[in-house]
Amino acid sequence: MSRLLSFFLPGAIPYLACLLVLHIPAGEEWIPGLESFFPGAAFFAGLLIAWRFNRSRILFALLAIAAAEQALVRLGPAQPGGGAPARLVYDAVALLLPLNLAAFSVLRERGLFTGHGLWRAAALLLQCAAVATAWRNPGSPLAAAGKSPWLSSALCARIPFSPAAAVALGAACALAGVRYFFARDPLQAGLFWALICSASAVAAPPGPAVPLYLGTAALILAVSMLETSFRLAFRDELTGLPGRRALNEACARLSGRYAVAMLDVDHFKRINDRYGHDVGDQVLRMIAARLARVAGGGRSFRYGGEEFAVLFPGTTRKEAARHTDEVRRLVESCRFVVRGRGRPRTRPQTPRPSRRPPRKLAVTVSAGVAERTARRPTPQKVLRAADRALYRAKAAGRNRVCS
């Protein structure tokens, strides 16, 4: 449920606000001023944030949206007497914009002033030059390509843009949505809603709706970059749990009765030395997955290294110790099958059985629990007490919970 909610928020809010502005009767009085100011401000803010955060993919996506906005406003059907050249520009923007946004959602971050960045900039400039050439020379081969049966079939009478553009838009939206639900990347959700705004701009009649929709697309991408930076600062990338900074902020909001549990992976250095850091990362992810479902209203955090912390608001020490021990027993019951060094990364068509039995790795955790009392009135003192209890658990033989 949280993943679905984060997909719609905050991306859907600017889009719905744009729809509201365009459809309320009072908007006719102040939309002209908004039309002249908002798109440029949104594009400038987005480009500045993309440059500052080194998000070259979003920077190029913003440039593609800005080029589409200029083409539709200056050369497209919004111009009186545009005729066939204006329609060609319209069809080209409707087709190329979703393709560009889909490409930038898949490509890796390669920087702006690099060879890859220059190639991507050259590709955008080449598209702009091709559209401008077709607009100036209606008899050119580029303009003739826009009149093919696939681009101008009878289906165009039912939809505002060509079938090729509709297919490109649908495929781009599906790609951004699938990539978000696999990676949970706010940038992918932002690209999805930017595509929705782009489709609305292309489908809208000539007028102020076109720049407002595309300016909203730029604003959504800028917000998605800020959300991504927030996640990087407050969420651990390896385990997906909130990080140390998020723990400090959560502790600052605690009041009343609460308990804290500190957990540590037993002999984690030995696991890394014997099986490698890849297996160590898998161990941390497994433990984080178990801690994310801890009972008792506990909220889990990656404290650092192989240590985790769990906050139990409104919970006593005994209750928190019981819930923590459930996680400990669950981790103890799991077994890892360590991949052999010579095992292929992909499964062959005719797999051969291994002569050696698979190596199974047993993992355990130790934990310490402390509760807020008159002697420990602050979260920092409760954390230190839980940490001391954790060291007592290790000294007592590990794989246990002390409080």
C-alpha positions as CSV (number, residue, x, y, z in Angstrom):
1,M,0.0,0.0,0.0
2,S,2.8,2.4,0.9
3,R,4.5,1.7,-2.4
4,L,1.3,2.5,-4.4
5,L,0.8,5.6,-2.4
6,S,4.3,6.9,-3.0
7,F,3.8,6.3,-6.7
8,F,0.9,8.7,-6.8
9,L,2.3,11.2,-4.3
10,P,3.6,13.8,-4.8
11,G,3.6,13.4,-8.6
12,A,-0.2,13.4,-9.0
13,I,-0.6,16.6,-6.9
14,P,0.9,19.1,-9.4
15,Y,-0.9,17.4,-12.3
16,L,-4.3,17.6,-10.5
17,A,-3.5,21.2,-9.6
18,C,-2.9,22.0,-13.2
19,L,-6.2,20.4,-14.2
20,L,-7.9,22.5,-11.5
21,V,-6.4,25.7,-12.7
22,L,-7.4,25.1,-16.3
23,H,-11.0,24.2,-15.6
24,I,-12.1,26.6,-12.9
25,P,-14.0,29.6,-14.3
26,A,-12.0,32.2,-12.4
27,G,-8.8,30.9,-14.0
28,E,-9.5,32.8,-17.2
29,E,-8.5,36.1,-15.5
30,W,-5.0,35.1,-14.3
31,I,-4.0,32.1,-16.5
32,P,-2.3,34.5,-19.1
33,G,0.1,35.7,-16.5
34,L,0.7,32.2,-15.2
35,E,1.2,30.9,-18.7
36,S,4.0,33.5,-19.3
37,F,5.8,32.9,-16.0
38,F,5.2,29.4,-14.7
39,P,6.8,27.2,-17.5
40,G,10.0,29.2,-17.6
41,A,10.4,29.2,-13.8
42,A,9.7,25.4,-13.6
43,F,12.2,24.6,-16.3
44,F,14.9,26.9,-14.8
45,A,14.4,25.4,-11.3
46,G,14.4,21.8,-12.7
47,L,17.6,22.4,-14.7
48,L,19.3,24.1,-11.7
49,I,18.4,21.2,-9.4
50,A,19.5,18.6,-12.0
51,W,22.8,20.3,-12.5
52,R,23.4,20.7,-8.7
53,F,22.6,17.1,-8.0
54,N,24.4,15.8,-11.1
55,R,21.2,14.2,-12.6
56,S,22.1,14.3,-16.2
57,R,19.2,12.0,-17.3
58,I,16.6,14.4,-15.8
59,L,18.5,17.4,-17.2
60,F,18.2,16.0,-20.7
61,A,14.6,15.0,-20.1
62,L,13.9,18.6,-19.1
63,L,15.6,19.9,-22.2
64,A,13.4,17.6,-24.3
65,I,10.3,18.9,-22.6
66,A,11.4,22.5,-23.1
67,A,12.1,21.9,-26.8
68,A,8.7,20.3,-27.2
69,E,7.0,23.3,-25.5
70,Q,8.8,25.7,-27.8
71,A,8.0,23.7,-30.9
72,L,4.3,23.4,-30.0
73,V,3.9,27.0,-29.1
74,R,6.0,28.6,-31.9
75,L,5.6,26.1,-34.8
76,G,2.7,23.9,-34.0
77,P,-1.1,24.1,-34.4
78,A,-1.2,27.1,-32.0
79,Q,0.0,29.3,-34.8
80,P,-2.8,30.6,-37.1
81,G,-2.6,29.3,-40.6
82,G,0.0,26.7,-39.8
83,G,-1.5,24.1,-42.1
84,A,0.3,20.9,-42.9
85,P,3.8,22.0,-41.5
86,A,2.2,22.8,-38.2
87,R,0.5,19.4,-38.1
88,L,3.8,17.7,-38.9
89,V,5.5,19.5,-35.9
90,Y,2.6,18.3,-33.7
91,D,2.9,14.7,-34.8
92,A,6.7,14.8,-34.4
93,V,6.5,16.2,-30.9
94,A,3.8,13.7,-29.9
95,L,6.1,10.8,-31.1
96,L,9.5,12.0,-30.1
97,L,8.8,13.4,-26.6
98,P,7.7,10.1,-25.0
99,L,10.5,8.2,-26.8
100,N,13.0,10.6,-25.3
101,L,11.6,10.4,-21.8
102,A,11.5,6.6,-22.0
103,A,15.1,6.5,-23.2
104,F,16.3,8.8,-20.3
105,S,14.5,6.6,-17.8
106,V,16.5,3.6,-18.9
107,L,19.9,5.2,-19.6
108,R,22.5,5.3,-16.8
109,E,23.8,8.4,-15.2
110,R,26.9,9.3,-17.3
111,G,27.4,13.0,-16.4
112,L,26.8,16.1,-18.5
113,F,30.3,17.1,-19.8
114,T,31.3,13.6,-20.8
115,G,31.4,11.7,-24.0
116,H,28.0,10.1,-23.2
117,G,26.6,13.5,-22.2
118,L,27.7,15.1,-25.5
119,W,26.2,12.3,-27.5
120,R,22.9,12.7,-25.8
121,A,22.9,16.4,-26.3
122,A,23.8,15.9,-30.0
123,A,20.8,13.5,-30.3
124,L,18.4,16.1,-28.9
125,L,19.9,18.8,-31.2
126,L,19.6,16.5,-34.2
127,Q,15.9,15.9,-33.5
128,C,15.2,19.6,-33.2
129,A,17.1,20.2,-36.5
130,A,15.1,17.5,-38.2
131,V,11.7,18.9,-37.0
132,A,12.7,22.4,-38.0
133,T,13.9,21.2,-41.5
134,A,10.6,19.4,-42.1
135,W,8.7,22.5,-41.0
136,R,10.6,24.7,-43.4
137,N,10.5,22.3,-46.3
138,P,7.2,20.5,-46.5
139,G,8.4,18.6,-49.6
140,S,11.4,17.1,-47.9
141,P,11.8,13.3,-47.2
142,L,11.4,14.0,-43.5
143,A,8.0,15.6,-44.1
144,A,7.0,12.8,-46.4
145,A,7.8,10.3,-43.7
146,G,5.2,11.9,-41.5
147,K,2.5,11.2,-44.0
148,S,3.0,7.5,-44.0
149,P,-0.1,5.3,-43.5
150,W,1.1,4.2,-40.1
151,L,1.3,7.8,-38.9
152,S,-1.9,9.1,-40.5
153,S,-4.4,6.2,-40.5
154,A,-8.1,6.4,-40.0
155,L,-7.5,5.9,-36.3
156,C,-6.3,9.5,-36.1
157,A,-9.9,10.6,-36.3
158,R,-10.6,8.9,-32.9
159,I,-7.5,10.0,-31.0
160,P,-5.8,13.5,-30.9
161,F,-2.4,12.2,-32.0
162,S,-1.1,9.6,-34.4
163,P,-1.2,5.8,-33.6
164,A,2.6,5.7,-33.5
165,A,2.6,8.5,-30.9
166,A,-0.1,6.7,-28.9
167,V,1.9,3.4,-28.9
168,A,5.1,5.3,-27.9
169,L,3.3,7.1,-25.1
170,G,1.7,3.9,-23.8
171,A,5.0,2.0,-23.9
172,A,6.9,4.8,-22.2
173,C,4.3,5.0,-19.3
174,A,4.3,1.2,-18.9
175,L,8.1,1.2,-18.8
176,A,8.3,4.0,-16.2
177,G,5.6,2.3,-14.0
178,V,7.2,-1.1,-14.2
179,R,10.7,0.3,-13.4
180,Y,9.3,2.1,-10.4
181,F,7.6,-0.9,-8.9
182,F,10.8,-2.9,-9.2
183,A,13.3,-0.3,-8.1
184,R,10.9,2.1,-6.1
185,D,12.8,5.0,-7.6
186,P,11.0,8.4,-7.2
187,L,12.6,9.5,-10.5
188,Q,10.7,6.8,-12.4
189,A,7.4,7.9,-10.8
190,G,8.3,11.4,-11.7
191,L,8.9,10.4,-15.3
192,F,5.6,8.6,-15.4
193,W,3.7,11.7,-14.3
194,A,5.7,13.9,-16.7
195,L,4.6,11.6,-19.5
196,I,1.0,12.0,-18.4
197,C,1.4,15.8,-18.5
198,S,3.1,15.5,-21.9
199,A,0.1,13.5,-23.2
200,S,-2.3,16.0,-21.8
201,A,-0.3,18.9,-23.5
202,V,-0.4,17.1,-26.9
203,A,-4.1,16.3,-26.6
204,A,-5.1,19.8,-25.4
205,P,-6.4,22.4,-27.9
206,P,-4.1,25.2,-28.9
207,G,-3.8,27.8,-26.0
208,P,-2.4,28.2,-22.5
209,A,-3.0,24.6,-21.6
210,V,0.1,23.4,-23.6
211,P,2.8,25.4,-21.7
212,L,1.0,24.9,-18.4
213,Y,1.0,21.1,-18.8
214,L,4.6,20.9,-19.9
215,G,5.7,23.3,-17.2
216,T,3.9,21.0,-14.7
217,A,5.9,18.1,-16.2
218,A,9.1,20.1,-15.4
219,L,7.9,20.8,-11.9
220,I,7.2,17.1,-11.2
221,L,10.7,16.1,-12.4
222,A,12.2,18.8,-10.1
223,V,10.2,17.5,-7.1
224,S,11.2,13.9,-7.9
225,M,14.8,14.9,-7.8
226,L,14.4,16.4,-4.3
227,E,12.5,13.3,-3.1
228,T,15.3,11.1,-4.4
229,S,17.9,13.2,-2.6
230,F,15.8,13.0,0.6
231,R,15.7,9.2,0.3
232,L,19.5,9.0,-0.2
233,A,20.0,11.1,2.9
234,F,17.6,9.3,5.2
235,R,17.3,5.7,3.8
236,D,20.0,3.0,3.6
237,E,20.6,2.0,0.0
238,L,21.7,-1.6,0.7
239,T,18.9,-2.7,3.1
240,G,16.1,-0.2,2.3
241,L,15.7,0.6,6.0
242,P,15.8,4.2,7.3
243,G,19.4,5.2,8.1
244,R,21.2,6.8,11.0
245,R,19.9,10.3,10.2
246,A,16.3,9.1,10.2
247,L,16.9,7.4,13.5
248,N,18.2,10.7,15.1
249,E,15.1,12.5,13.9
250,A,12.8,9.8,15.1
251,C,14.5,9.8,18.5
252,A,13.9,13.6,18.7
253,R,10.2,13.1,18.4
254,L,9.9,10.4,21.1
255,S,8.1,11.1,24.3
256,G,6.5,9.2,27.1
257,R,7.2,5.5,27.4
258,Y,9.4,3.8,24.8
259,A,12.0,1.1,24.4
260,V,15.0,0.7,22.1
261,A,16.6,-2.5,20.8
262,M,20.1,-2.7,19.4
263,L,21.0,-5.7,17.2
264,D,24.3,-6.9,15.9
265,V,25.1,-9.7,13.4
266,D,27.3,-12.4,15.2
267,H,30.7,-13.0,13.7
268,F,29.9,-10.7,10.7
269,K,33.6,-10.1,9.9
270,R,34.2,-13.8,9.7
271,I,31.3,-14.1,7.2
272,N,32.9,-11.4,5.0
273,D,36.3,-12.9,5.2
274,R,35.3,-16.4,4.4
275,Y,32.4,-16.0,1.9
276,G,33.0,-12.5,0.6
277,H,31.3,-9.1,0.9
278,D,28.5,-10.1,-1.6
279,V,27.3,-12.8,0.9
280,G,27.7,-10.3,3.7
281,D,25.4,-7.9,1.9
282,Q,22.8,-10.7,1.4
283,V,22.9,-11.4,5.1
284,L,22.3,-7.8,5.9
285,R,19.4,-7.6,3.5
286,M,17.8,-10.7,4.9
287,I,18.0,-9.4,8.5
288,A,16.7,-6.0,7.4
289,A,13.7,-7.8,5.7
290,R,12.9,-9.6,9.0
291,L,13.3,-6.4,11.0
292,A,11.0,-4.5,8.7
293,R,8.2,-6.8,9.9
294,V,9.0,-6.7,13.6
295,A,5.9,-6.8,15.8
296,G,4.8,-4.5,18.6
297,G,4.8,-1.3,16.5
298,G,8.6,-1.3,16.3
299,R,10.3,0.8,13.6
300,S,13.7,-0.6,12.4
301,F,16.8,1.4,11.3
302,R,20.2,0.6,9.9
303,Y,22.5,2.0,12.6
304,G,25.7,1.4,10.8
305,G,27.9,-1.6,9.6
306,E,26.2,-4.7,10.9
307,E,24.2,-3.0,13.6
308,F,20.5,-2.2,13.6
309,A,18.2,-0.3,15.9
310,V,14.5,-0.7,16.6
311,L,12.3,1.9,18.3
312,F,9.3,0.7,20.2
313,P,7.1,3.7,21.1
314,G,4.7,3.1,24.0
315,T,6.3,-0.3,24.8
316,T,7.9,-1.6,27.9
317,R,11.3,-3.2,28.0
318,K,9.9,-6.7,28.5
319,E,7.5,-6.4,25.5
320,A,10.3,-5.0,23.3
321,A,12.6,-7.9,24.4
322,R,9.9,-10.4,23.5
323,H,9.4,-8.9,20.0
324,T,13.1,-8.7,19.5
325,D,13.6,-12.3,20.5
326,E,11.0,-13.3,17.9
327,V,13.2,-11.7,15.2
328,R,16.3,-13.4,16.6
329,R,14.7,-16.8,16.5
330,L,13.4,-16.1,12.9
331,V,17.0,-15.2,11.8
332,E,18.4,-18.3,13.5
333,S,16.0,-20.5,11.6
334,C,17.1,-19.2,8.2
335,R,19.9,-20.8,6.2
336,F,21.9,-19.4,3.3
337,V,23.0,-21.6,0.4
338,V,26.4,-20.1,-0.6
339,R,27.0,-20.1,-4.4
340,G,30.1,-21.9,-5.6
341,R,32.9,-19.9,-7.2
342,G,32.6,-21.7,-10.5
343,R,28.8,-21.5,-10.7
344,P,27.5,-19.6,-13.8
345,R,25.6,-16.4,-13.3
346,T,22.8,-17.6,-15.6
347,R,21.2,-21.0,-15.6
348,P,22.3,-23.2,-18.5
349,Q,19.9,-25.1,-20.7
350,T,21.2,-28.4,-19.5
351,P,22.4,-27.9,-15.9
352,R,24.9,-30.3,-14.5
353,P,24.5,-31.5,-10.9
354,S,27.3,-30.4,-8.6
355,R,29.5,-33.1,-7.1
356,R,29.9,-31.1,-3.9
357,P,26.9,-30.6,-1.5
358,P,25.8,-27.0,-1.2
359,R,27.3,-25.0,1.6
360,K,24.8,-23.6,4.1
361,L,25.5,-20.6,6.2
362,A,24.0,-20.2,9.7
363,V,23.4,-16.6,10.8
364,T,22.6,-15.4,14.3
365,V,22.1,-12.0,15.9
366,S,22.6,-10.7,19.4
367,A,20.5,-7.9,20.8
368,G,20.2,-5.5,23.8
369,V,17.1,-3.8,24.9
370,A,16.6,-0.8,27.2
371,E,13.6,1.3,28.3
372,R,13.2,5.0,29.1
373,T,13.4,5.6,32.9
374,A,14.1,8.4,35.3
375,R,17.8,7.5,35.1
376,R,17.7,7.4,31.3
377,P,15.4,10.3,30.3
378,T,16.8,11.0,26.9
379,P,16.9,8.8,23.7
380,Q,20.7,9.0,23.6
381,K,21.0,7.5,27.1
382,V,18.5,4.8,26.2
383,L,20.5,3.9,23.1
384,R,23.7,3.7,25.1
385,A,22.0,1.5,27.7
386,A,20.7,-0.8,24.9
387,D,24.2,-0.9,23.4
388,R,25.7,-2.0,26.8
389,A,23.0,-4.7,27.0
390,L,24.0,-5.8,23.5
391,Y,27.7,-6.2,24.5
392,R,26.5,-8.3,27.5
393,A,24.6,-10.5,25.1
394,K,27.7,-11.0,23.1
395,A,29.8,-11.7,26.2
396,A,27.3,-14.3,27.4
397,G,27.7,-16.4,24.2
398,R,25.9,-14.5,21.5
399,N,22.6,-15.4,19.8
400,R,20.5,-14.0,22.7
401,V,18.7,-10.9,23.9
402,C,19.7,-9.1,27.0
403,S,18.0,-6.1,28.7
